[in-house]
Amino acid sequence: MRNFIFFRVFRPRRQAVFAVMALLLAGCALYPYYISGRERRAVEALSWSVASKVIVVDAGHGGIDPGCVGKSGIREKDVNLAIAKRLSAYLRQAGATAVMTREGDYDLSEEGKAPSGVKHKDDLAARVELAEKYQADLFISIHANSIPLTECWGAQVFYHPKSKESKRLAGLMQKELIKTFGETDRWIKPEDFFVLRGHKCTAAIIEVGFLSNPREEKLLADPIHQNKLAWSIYAGVIRFFAGDPAPEDPTYD
Ligand SMILES: [Zn+2]
């Protein structure tokens, strides 16, 4: 250290150097909290935009249909429901009507006992019908992903290719997810899924992460992580109703 001219000229006390270094480290550590606090206040200031809106929150799967299951046994249906409940709570707090397609471990087919095939389609159709019954402004379906590769991670939002507004909603939600969880190479994708196709209202499906990735499986079962996901989806909804424009694809070059 003695070689530095600063230390030769000023000869600062060792305690002072340590104090400055500690302050700098604390500043670096706290900076993300400062940013997330500022983001949170910005979203809260716009929460009026969702008041009086009707939003169907769909926790994918349920009952005898677990959805995908991670290696350590975390079931998609439970993750979906936990996030759907948190998202609904945020929406209700802001004055929206949140209609959950299910609030427990069951599906929506007749008697809630349909195994697969046609009856499973009845379950999906019932979810779509709920949006019509309540004349919903939005339909948000929550799912988790699973593929043979264990490295893939990150949330991704899907929309129907024929709906411009759904694309805007999906983009705004994806942008909030990137803000919360950092950059991934994932961006929104158009898909002709049944629950997106059947809607008159704006709709999006969010795959909240990969249960096939052991690290993400653990995270998806963590209430703190679930809450962050719910908040990010909520922030996207708020910005959608506040009229934010569709964001550009940041992964496009
Ligand atoms: Zn699913």
Boltz pocket constraint, residues with backbone or C-beta under 6 A from the ligand:
constraints:
  - pocket:
      binder: B
      contacts: [[A, 60], [A, 61], [A, 67], [A, 68], [A, 76], [A, 142], [A, 143], [A, 144]]
      max_distance: 6.0
